């Protein structure tokens, strides 16, 4: 399996061989550029494709043949989207996971309490979801994650263990913060890209084609197109003989610290 550790080992060996060959046979300096480029591309792949487990194992799907899937939402809570999503899920008797941005908790405490009361999981999605979050030190990343924990605890009295990386990007600093904070990193294997979608019917067709046992779907409750599409998507799931299971239950993970899945 391709990982950050074995990639570093392989490229250090390759670099050492290239230095030896350069001194012995006069290898062209372009060889060094090629090595750096190849290394950069592999690391970039590992950063963006979290399901690769390049930096650390991620929970991106369940290994099962049962016709179950999990639905997750990022970037809430938002006043114009989250309550509508909650109503749709309630009518369909479906539980989901909401990975919340910490700075959006203030002013939306009632929505967070509703999420919890209606059986949904509240996860950690960093405090600011800053554009430069991936460049933060591990200490600063962990500080953000722990601030979310404190704010959520003040609202629902629970400390979440589930964390989803902002922008879905992983790197060594974030791995260190996740491990030190005792979080369980939750990915996905169906990324809807609903933040770029404008046509609800096209989005519905796209995600319906990707329904498969153990799939974890990534949506955003802040997207109007997702709110429009969601009832029909839940109908398609049911029509295909599938059911939605909360992600922590599907994966067999503890949702909150100090207890099993609630």
C-alpha contacts under 8 A as a table, 3 or more apart, distances in Angstrom:
res1	aa1	res2	aa2	distance
2	X	6	X	6.73
2	X	7	X	6.73
2	X	52	X	7.96
2	X	54	X	6.23
3	X	6	X	5.48
3	X	7	X	5.93
3	X	46	X	7.90
3	X	53	X	6.95
3	X	54	X	4.21
3	X	55	X	6.07
3	X	56	X	7.92
4	X	7	X	5.13
4	X	8	X	6.15
4	X	43	X	7.25
4	X	46	X	7.76
4	X	54	X	5.53
4	X	55	X	5.43
5	X	8	X	5.26
5	X	9	X	6.37
5	X	55	X	7.94
6	X	9	X	4.95
6	X	10	X	6.02
7	X	10	X	5.12
7	X	11	X	6.11
7	X	39	X	7.88
8	X	11	X	5.25
8	X	12	X	6.02
9	X	12	X	5.20
9	X	13	X	6.27
10	X	13	X	5.23
10	X	14	X	6.16
11	X	14	X	4.77
11	X	15	X	5.84
11	X	35	X	7.58
11	X	39	X	7.21
12	X	15	X	4.98
12	X	16	X	6.04
13	X	16	X	5.08
13	X	17	X	6.18
14	X	17	X	5.10
14	X	18	X	6.09
15	X	18	X	4.98
15	X	19	X	6.14
15	X	32	X	7.65
15	X	35	X	7.43
16	X	19	X	5.16
16	X	20	X	6.26
17	X	20	X	5.08
17	X	21	X	6.08
18	X	21	X	4.97
18	X	22	X	5.91
18	X	27	X	7.47
18	X	31	X	7.52
18	X	32	X	7.60
19	X	22	X	5.00
19	X	23	X	6.24
20	X	23	X	5.27
20	X	24	X	6.02
21	X	24	X	4.98
21	X	25	X	5.41
21	X	26	X	6.66
21	X	27	X	6.02
22	X	25	X	5.46
22	X	26	X	4.31
22	X	27	X	4.19
22	X	28	X	7.15
23	X	26	X	5.66
23	X	27	X	7.53
27	X	31	X	7.16
28	X	31	X	5.86
29	X	32	X	5.64
29	X	33	X	7.12
30	X	33	X	5.01
30	X	34	X	6.24
31	X	34	X	5.05
31	X	35	X	6.29
32	X	35	X	5.11
32	X	36	X	6.26
33	X	36	X	5.15
33	X	37	X	6.08
34	X	37	X	5.10
34	X	38	X	6.08
35	X	38	X	5.21
35	X	39	X	6.08
36	X	39	X	5.14
36	X	40	X	6.06
37	X	40	X	5.11
37	X	41	X	6.20
38	X	41	X	5.22
38	X	42	X	6.31
39	X	42	X	5.28
39	X	43	X	6.25
40	X	43	X	5.21
40	X	44	X	6.02
41	X	44	X	5.05
41	X	45	X	6.13
42	X	45	X	5.05
42	X	46	X	6.35
43	X	46	X	4.99
43	X	47	X	6.18
44	X	47	X	5.05
44	X	48	X	6.28
45	X	48	X	5.42
45	X	49	X	5.85
46	X	49	X	5.43
46	X	50	X	6.43
46	X	52	X	6.45
46	X	53	X	7.35
46	X	54	X	4.97
46	X	55	X	6.91
46	X	170	X	7.42
46	X	171	X	7.97
47	X	50	X	6.39
47	X	54	X	7.55
47	X	55	X	7.76
47	X	169	X	5.30
47	X	170	X	4.71
47	X	171	X	5.64
48	X	168	X	6.75
48	X	169	X	5.04
48	X	170	X	6.72
49	X	52	X	5.73
49	X	168	X	7.92
49	X	169	X	7.40
50	X	53	X	5.84
50	X	54	X	7.13
50	X	58	X	6.82
50	X	168	X	6.86
50	X	169	X	6.61
50	X	170	X	6.28
50	X	187	X	6.79
51	X	57	X	7.93
51	X	58	X	6.20
51	X	59	X	7.70
51	X	60	X	5.92
51	X	187	X	6.74
51	X	188	X	7.21
51	X	189	X	7.09
52	X	57	X	7.99
53	X	56	X	4.98
53	X	57	X	4.55
53	X	58	X	5.82
54	X	57	X	7.45
55	X	170	X	7.04
55	X	171	X	6.44
55	X	172	X	6.49
55	X	175	X	6.84
56	X	175	X	6.70
58	X	184	X	7.97
58	X	185	X	5.55
58	X	186	X	6.00
58	X	187	X	6.03
59	X	62	X	7.79
59	X	184	X	7.90
59	X	185	X	6.32
59	X	186	X	4.89
59	X	187	X	5.50
59	X	188	X	7.29
59	X	251	X	7.73
60	X	186	X	6.22
60	X	187	X	4.39
60	X	188	X	4.18
60	X	189	X	5.54
60	X	215	X	7.81
60	X	216	X	6.48
61	X	187	X	7.81
61	X	188	X	6.27
61	X	189	X	6.23
61	X	214	X	5.39
61	X	215	X	5.19
61	X	216	X	5.54
61	X	251	X	7.58
62	X	213	X	7.69
62	X	214	X	4.34
62	X	215	X	6.66
62	X	216	X	7.96
62	X	250	X	6.60
62	X	251	X	5.71
63	X	213	X	7.93
63	X	214	X	6.10
64	X	213	X	6.13
64	X	214	X	5.74
65	X	213	X	5.55
65	X	214	X	7.39
66	X	213	X	5.74
66	X	214	X	7.37
67	X	212	X	7.07
67	X	213	X	4.86
67	X	214	X	7.29
67	X	241	X	6.92
67	X	242	X	4.75
67	X	243	X	6.59
68	X	212	X	7.72
68	X	213	X	5.37
68	X	214	X	5.66
68	X	215	X	7.50
68	X	242	X	5.41
68	X	243	X	5.01
68	X	244	X	5.68
68	X	245	X	6.37
68	X	250	X	7.94
69	X	211	X	7.56
69	X	212	X	7.22
69	X	213	X	6.12
69	X	214	X	5.01
69	X	215	X	4.89
69	X	216	X	6.00
69	X	217	X	7.70
69	X	242	X	7.31
69	X	243	X	6.52
69	X	244	X	5.06
69	X	245	X	6.02
69	X	250	X	7.77
70	X	96	X	6.89
70	X	214	X	7.28
70	X	215	X	6.29
70	X	216	X	4.80
70	X	217	X	6.22
70	X	244	X	5.43
70	X	245	X	5.27
70	X	246	X	5.62
70	X	247	X	5.09
70	X	250	X	7.20
71	X	96	X	5.36
71	X	97	X	6.67
71	X	216	X	5.93
71	X	217	X	4.92
71	X	218	X	6.59
71	X	219	X	7.57
71	X	244	X	7.07
71	X	245	X	7.82
71	X	246	X	7.21
71	X	247	X	7.08
72	X	96	X	5.70
72	X	97	X	4.72
72	X	98	X	5.82
72	X	99	X	7.44
72	X	216	X	7.17
72	X	217	X	5.91
72	X	218	X	5.23
72	X	219	X	6.06
72	X	220	X	7.95
72	X	247	X	7.59
73	X	76	X	7.56
73	X	96	X	7.71
73	X	97	X	6.25
73	X	98	X	4.76
73	X	99	X	6.07
73	X	218	X	5.97
73	X	219	X	4.72
73	X	220	X	4.73
73	X	221	X	5.72
74	X	98	X	5.93
74	X	99	X	4.79
74	X	100	X	6.21
74	X	101	X	7.99
74	X	125	X	7.34
74	X	218	X	7.36
74	X	219	X	6.37
74	X	220	X	4.79
74	X	221	X	6.60
75	X	99	X	6.45
75	X	100	X	5.39
75	X	101	X	5.53
75	X	125	X	7.21
75	X	220	X	6.25
75	X	221	X	7.07
75	X	222	X	6.84
76	X	82	X	6.68
76	X	98	X	7.16
76	X	99	X	6.98
76	X	100	X	4.95
76	X	101	X	6.10
76	X	104	X	6.86
76	X	220	X	7.47
76	X	221	X	6.19
76	X	222	X	6.35
77	X	81	X	7.79
77	X	82	X	5.74
77	X	100	X	6.13
77	X	101	X	7.32
77	X	104	X	6.07
77	X	105	X	6.66
77	X	108	X	6.63
77	X	111	X	7.14
77	X	112	X	7.35
77	X	221	X	7.57
77	X	222	X	7.70
78	X	81	X	5.60
78	X	82	X	5.48
78	X	83	X	7.98
78	X	104	X	7.20
78	X	108	X	7.39
78	X	221	X	7.50
78	X	222	X	6.09
79	X	82	X	6.18
79	X	83	X	6.72
79	X	108	X	7.26
80	X	83	X	7.10
80	X	84	X	7.44
80	X	222	X	7.09
81	X	84	X	5.43
81	X	85	X	6.29
81	X	221	X	5.38
81	X	222	X	4.97
81	X	223	X	6.83
81	X	224	X	6.81
81	X	227	X	6.96
82	X	85	X	5.10
82	X	86	X	6.13
82	X	111	X	7.60
82	X	221	X	5.39
82	X	222	X	6.76
83	X	86	X	5.01
83	X	87	X	6.26
83	X	111	X	6.97
84	X	87	X	5.17
84	X	88	X	6.37
84	X	227	X	6.86
85	X	88	X	5.14
85	X	89	X	6.19
85	X	221	X	6.59
85	X	227	X	6.04
85	X	230	X	7.80
86	X	89	X	5.13
86	X	90	X	6.02
86	X	115	X	7.42
87	X	90	X	5.04
87	X	91	X	6.22
88	X	91	X	5.28
88	X	92	X	6.37
88	X	230	X	7.47
88	X	231	X	6.38
89	X	92	X	5.09
89	X	93	X	5.90
89	X	94	X	5.04
89	X	95	X	6.78
90	X	93	X	4.91
90	X	94	X	6.26
90	X	95	X	7.97
90	X	118	X	7.71
91	X	94	X	7.87
92	X	234	X	7.36
94	X	244	X	6.35
94	X	245	X	7.54
95	X	118	X	7.80
95	X	119	X	6.09
95	X	120	X	5.19
95	X	121	X	7.97
95	X	244	X	7.25
95	X	245	X	6.66
95	X	246	X	5.50
96	X	120	X	5.18
96	X	121	X	6.46
96	X	245	X	7.43
96	X	246	X	5.20
96	X	247	X	6.99
97	X	120	X	5.63
97	X	121	X	4.50
97	X	122	X	5.98
97	X	123	X	6.84
97	X	246	X	6.65
97	X	247	X	6.64
98	X	120	X	7.32
98	X	121	X	6.07
98	X	122	X	5.05
98	X	123	X	5.77
99	X	122	X	5.91
99	X	123	X	4.18
99	X	124	X	5.23
99	X	125	X	5.22
99	X	163	X	7.30
99	X	164	X	6.72
100	X	104	X	7.50
100	X	105	X	7.68
100	X	122	X	6.82
100	X	123	X	5.99
100	X	124	X	5.57
100	X	125	X	5.20
100	X	126	X	7.59
101	X	104	X	5.61
101	X	105	X	7.13
101	X	124	X	6.93
101	X	125	X	5.16
101	X	126	X	5.63
101	X	127	X	5.22
101	X	128	X	6.31
101	X	129	X	6.54
101	X	148	X	7.51
102	X	105	X	5.49
102	X	124	X	7.63
102	X	125	X	7.30
102	X	126	X	6.19
102	X	127	X	3.94
102	X	128	X	6.46
102	X	147	X	7.26
102	X	148	X	4.75
102	X	151	X	7.17
102	X	152	X	7.99
103	X	106	X	6.49
103	X	127	X	5.49
103	X	128	X	5.97
103	X	148	X	7.91
104	X	107	X	7.27
104	X	108	X	6.88
105	X	108	X	5.17
105	X	109	X	5.92
105	X	112	X	7.37
105	X	151	X	7.35
105	X	152	X	7.64
106	X	109	X	6.18
107	X	110	X	7.96
108	X	111	X	5.32
108	X	112	X	6.48
109	X	112	X	5.06
109	X	113	X	6.23
109	X	155	X	6.39
110	X	113	X	5.10
110	X	114	X	6.15
111	X	114	X	4.92
111	X	115	X	6.15
112	X	115	X	5.05
112	X	116	X	6.39
112	X	122	X	7.70
112	X	155	X	7.33
112	X	156	X	7.56
113	X	116	X	5.16
113	X	117	X	5.99
113	X	155	X	6.86
113	X	156	X	6.16
114	X	117	X	4.96
114	X	118	X	5.96
115	X	118	X	5.47
115	X	119	X	6.61
115	X	120	X	5.27
115	X	121	X	7.10
115	X	122	X	7.19
116	X	119	X	5.42
116	X	120	X	5.42
116	X	121	X	6.44
116	X	122	X	7.01
116	X	156	X	7.22
117	X	120	X	7.47
119	X	262	X	7.97
120	X	246	X	7.50
121	X	246	X	7.72
121	X	255	X	7.11
122	X	160	X	6.82
123	X	160	X	5.84
123	X	161	X	7.22
123	X	162	X	5.13
123	X	163	X	5.80
123	X	164	X	7.47
124	X	145	X	6.79
124	X	148	X	6.55
124	X	149	X	7.34
124	X	160	X	6.87
124	X	161	X	7.74
124	X	162	X	6.17
124	X	163	X	4.65
124	X	164	X	6.35
125	X	129	X	7.12
125	X	145	X	7.49
125	X	163	X	5.97
125	X	164	X	5.27
125	X	165	X	6.15
125	X	166	X	6.06
126	X	129	X	5.66
126	X	141	X	7.67
126	X	144	X	5.64
126	X	145	X	4.99
126	X	148	X	6.57
126	X	165	X	7.43
126	X	166	X	6.79
127	X	144	X	5.02
127	X	145	X	6.21
127	X	147	X	6.62
127	X	148	X	5.58
128	X	144	X	7.40
129	X	133	X	6.52
129	X	166	X	5.72
130	X	133	X	4.96
131	X	134	X	7.78
132	X	135	X	5.42
132	X	136	X	6.89
133	X	136	X	5.31
133	X	141	X	7.31
133	X	166	X	7.47
134	X	169	X	7.22
134	X	170	X	7.65
134	X	171	X	7.32
134	X	174	X	7.55
136	X	139	X	7.97
136	X	140	X	6.00
136	X	141	X	6.10
136	X	173	X	7.68
137	X	140	X	5.26
137	X	141	X	6.24
137	X	173	X	6.14
138	X	141	X	5.01
138	X	142	X	6.06
138	X	173	X	4.53
138	X	174	X	5.84
138	X	176	X	6.18
138	X	177	X	5.19
139	X	142	X	5.23
139	X	143	X	6.17
139	X	177	X	6.86
140	X	143	X	4.99
140	X	144	X	6.35
141	X	144	X	5.25
141	X	145	X	6.37
141	X	173	X	7.92
141	X	174	X	6.77
141	X	177	X	6.37
142	X	145	X	4.99
142	X	146	X	6.04
142	X	177	X	5.03
142	X	178	X	7.34
142	X	180	X	7.97
142	X	181	X	6.81
143	X	146	X	5.17
143	X	147	X	6.14
144	X	147	X	5.11
144	X	148	X	6.50
145	X	148	X	5.26
145	X	149	X	6.47
146	X	149	X	4.84
146	X	150	X	6.28
146	X	181	X	7.80
147	X	150	X	5.14
147	X	151	X	6.27
148	X	151	X	5.18
148	X	152	X	6.02
149	X	152	X	5.22
149	X	153	X	6.00
149	X	159	X	5.67
149	X	160	X	6.70
150	X	153	X	5.10
150	X	154	X	6.23
150	X	159	X	7.63
151	X	154	X	5.16
151	X	155	X	6.55
152	X	155	X	5.14
152	X	156	X	6.07
152	X	157	X	7.11
152	X	158	X	6.87
152	X	159	X	6.93
153	X	156	X	5.35
153	X	157	X	4.22
153	X	158	X	4.82
153	X	159	X	5.66
154	X	157	X	5.76
158	X	256	X	6.49
158	X	257	X	7.46
159	X	256	X	5.43
159	X	257	X	5.57
160	X	163	X	7.95
160	X	255	X	6.04
160	X	256	X	4.31
160	X	257	X	6.13
161	X	182	X	7.09
161	X	183	X	4.83
161	X	184	X	5.78
161	X	254	X	7.21
161	X	255	X	5.67
161	X	256	X	5.05
161	X	257	X	5.86
162	X	183	X	5.84
162	X	184	X	4.95
162	X	185	X	6.13
162	X	186	X	6.46
162	X	255	X	6.18
162	X	256	X	7.48
163	X	178	X	7.98
163	X	183	X	6.10
163	X	184	X	5.92
163	X	185	X	4.96
163	X	186	X	5.92
164	X	168	X	7.13
164	X	185	X	5.71
164	X	186	X	5.25
164	X	187	X	6.42
165	X	168	X	4.99
165	X	169	X	5.99
165	X	170	X	6.74
165	X	185	X	7.55
166	X	169	X	6.50
168	X	187	X	7.49
170	X	174	X	6.23
170	X	175	X	7.08
171	X	174	X	5.42
171	X	175	X	6.24
172	X	175	X	5.05
172	X	176	X	6.27
173	X	176	X	5.16
173	X	177	X	6.37
174	X	177	X	5.01
174	X	178	X	6.08
175	X	178	X	5.13
175	X	179	X	6.15
176	X	179	X	5.27
176	X	180	X	6.04
177	X	180	X	5.16
177	X	181	X	5.94
178	X	181	X	5.22
178	X	182	X	6.06
178	X	183	X	5.23
178	X	184	X	7.34
178	X	185	X	7.32
179	X	182	X	5.17
179	X	183	X	6.40
180	X	183	X	7.95
187	X	216	X	7.73
188	X	191	X	6.70
188	X	215	X	7.37
188	X	216	X	4.82
188	X	217	X	5.99
188	X	218	X	6.26
189	X	215	X	6.18
189	X	216	X	5.66
189	X	217	X	6.69
190	X	207	X	7.54
190	X	210	X	6.88
190	X	215	X	6.83
190	X	216	X	6.07
190	X	217	X	4.82
190	X	218	X	6.20
191	X	217	X	6.17
191	X	218	X	5.05
191	X	219	X	7.29
192	X	203	X	7.44
192	X	206	X	7.73
192	X	207	X	6.33
192	X	217	X	7.10
192	X	218	X	5.95
192	X	219	X	6.08
193	X	196	X	5.75
193	X	197	X	6.67
193	X	219	X	7.46
194	X	197	X	4.78
194	X	198	X	7.95
194	X	203	X	7.13
194	X	219	X	6.37
194	X	220	X	6.91
194	X	223	X	6.93
194	X	225	X	7.14
194	X	226	X	6.52
195	X	220	X	7.14
195	X	223	X	6.30
197	X	200	X	7.44
197	X	203	X	6.69
197	X	225	X	6.93
198	X	225	X	6.25
199	X	202	X	5.36
199	X	203	X	6.25
199	X	225	X	6.82
200	X	203	X	5.04
200	X	204	X	6.04
200	X	225	X	5.32
200	X	226	X	6.98
200	X	228	X	6.32
200	X	229	X	5.16
201	X	204	X	5.01
201	X	205	X	6.23
201	X	229	X	6.91
202	X	205	X	5.17
202	X	206	X	6.15
203	X	206	X	5.07
203	X	207	X	6.26
203	X	229	X	7.24
204	X	207	X	5.47
204	X	208	X	5.93
204	X	229	X	5.99
204	X	230	X	7.96
204	X	232	X	7.41
204	X	233	X	6.15
205	X	208	X	5.24
205	X	209	X	6.31
206	X	209	X	5.61
206	X	210	X	7.05
207	X	210	X	5.21
207	X	211	X	6.86
208	X	211	X	5.48
208	X	233	X	6.89
208	X	236	X	7.06
208	X	237	X	7.71
211	X	215	X	6.75
211	X	237	X	7.67
212	X	215	X	5.73
214	X	250	X	7.53
216	X	247	X	7.36
219	X	226	X	7.16
220	X	223	X	5.74
220	X	226	X	7.03
221	X	224	X	7.77
221	X	226	X	6.85
221	X	227	X	7.02
223	X	226	X	5.35
223	X	227	X	6.68
224	X	227	X	5.09
224	X	228	X	6.30
225	X	228	X	5.10
225	X	229	X	6.12
226	X	229	X	5.02
226	X	230	X	5.77
227	X	230	X	5.41
227	X	231	X	7.77
228	X	231	X	7.13
229	X	232	X	5.73
229	X	233	X	6.24
230	X	233	X	4.96
230	X	234	X	6.18
231	X	234	X	5.26
231	X	235	X	6.27
232	X	235	X	4.88
232	X	236	X	6.19
233	X	236	X	5.05
233	X	237	X	6.27
234	X	237	X	5.08
234	X	238	X	6.37
235	X	238	X	5.22
235	X	239	X	6.12
236	X	239	X	4.97
236	X	240	X	6.15
237	X	240	X	5.32
237	X	241	X	6.62
237	X	242	X	5.26
237	X	243	X	6.56
237	X	244	X	7.90
238	X	241	X	5.20
238	X	242	X	5.37
238	X	243	X	6.25
239	X	242	X	7.42
245	X	249	X	6.71
245	X	250	X	5.95
246	X	249	X	5.39
246	X	250	X	6.11
247	X	250	X	5.03
247	X	251	X	6.07
248	X	251	X	5.21
248	X	252	X	5.74
248	X	253	X	4.94
248	X	254	X	6.49
248	X	255	X	5.86
248	X	261	X	6.51
249	X	252	X	4.91
249	X	253	X	6.41
249	X	261	X	6.55
250	X	253	X	7.98
252	X	261	X	7.89
253	X	260	X	7.22
253	X	261	X	6.62
254	X	257	X	7.18
254	X	259	X	6.45
254	X	260	X	4.36
254	X	261	X	4.62
254	X	262	X	7.99
255	X	259	X	7.68
255	X	260	X	6.47
255	X	261	X	4.89
255	X	262	X	6.92
256	X	259	X	6.00
256	X	260	X	6.86
256	X	261	X	6.84
256	X	262	X	7.77
257	X	260	X	7.90
259	X	262	X	7.60
